[in-house]
Amino acid sequence: MYTVLSMKGLILIWLLRGLSSEFYIKALSELSNIMPPGVEINLIPFEDAFESLKEKTLKEGELVYG
């Protein structure tokens, strides 16, 4: 799995490569449990992301696991 994180204020955008749909809700729930209140989380399968979001995140984001 390849994960890229882009942080803008209190919004975290995670692009995940290889995340199966069956684990999507579980992953979102786990992330919500460890983030402080008020932090918005967007969990987006890399394959489903718009090209512009992929490019921007790969350019400006931070690789946190890969």
C-alpha positions as CSV (number, residue, x, y, z in Angstrom):
1,M,0.0,0.0,0.0
2,Y,1.3,3.4,-0.9
3,T,0.0,6.3,1.2
4,V,0.4,10.0,0.6
5,L,-0.7,12.7,3.0
6,S,-1.5,16.2,2.2
7,M,-2.3,18.6,5.0
8,K,-4.1,21.9,4.6
9,G,-5.1,23.5,7.9
10,L,-7.2,21.0,9.7
11,I,-8.1,18.8,6.7
12,L,-6.1,15.7,6.1
13,I,-6.3,14.1,2.6
14,W,-5.0,10.6,2.4
15,L,-4.6,8.9,-1.0
16,L,-4.3,5.2,-0.6
17,R,-3.1,2.8,-3.2
18,G,-4.3,-0.8,-2.9
19,L,-6.9,-0.3,-0.2
20,S,-9.8,-2.8,-0.7
21,S,-13.3,-1.5,-0.4
22,E,-14.0,-3.9,2.5
23,F,-11.3,-2.1,4.6
24,Y,-12.3,1.5,3.6
25,I,-14.8,2.1,6.5
26,K,-12.5,0.4,9.0
27,A,-9.6,2.5,8.0
28,L,-11.7,5.7,8.1
29,S,-13.0,4.8,11.5
30,E,-9.5,4.0,12.9
31,L,-8.2,7.3,11.6
32,S,-11.1,9.2,13.1
33,N,-10.4,7.7,16.5
34,I,-6.8,8.8,16.6
35,M,-7.2,12.3,15.2
36,P,-8.0,15.2,17.5
37,P,-11.6,16.6,17.5
38,G,-12.2,19.0,14.6
39,V,-9.8,17.4,12.1
40,E,-11.6,16.6,8.9
41,I,-10.3,13.4,7.2
42,N,-10.7,12.5,3.5
43,L,-9.7,9.0,2.6
44,I,-9.5,8.6,-1.2
45,P,-8.5,5.5,-3.1
46,F,-5.6,6.6,-5.3
47,E,-7.1,4.8,-8.3
48,D,-10.4,6.9,-7.9
49,A,-8.8,10.3,-7.4
50,F,-8.9,13.0,-10.0
51,E,-5.6,13.3,-11.9
52,S,-5.1,16.9,-10.6
53,L,-5.4,15.7,-7.0
54,K,-3.0,12.8,-7.6
55,E,-0.4,15.2,-9.1
56,K,-0.8,17.9,-6.4
57,T,-0.6,15.4,-3.5
58,L,2.4,13.6,-5.0
59,K,4.1,16.9,-5.5
60,E,3.2,18.7,-2.2
61,G,2.2,15.8,0.1
62,E,4.3,13.7,2.4
63,L,4.9,10.0,1.9
64,V,4.0,8.4,5.3
65,Y,4.2,4.8,4.3
66,G,5.4,3.0,1.2
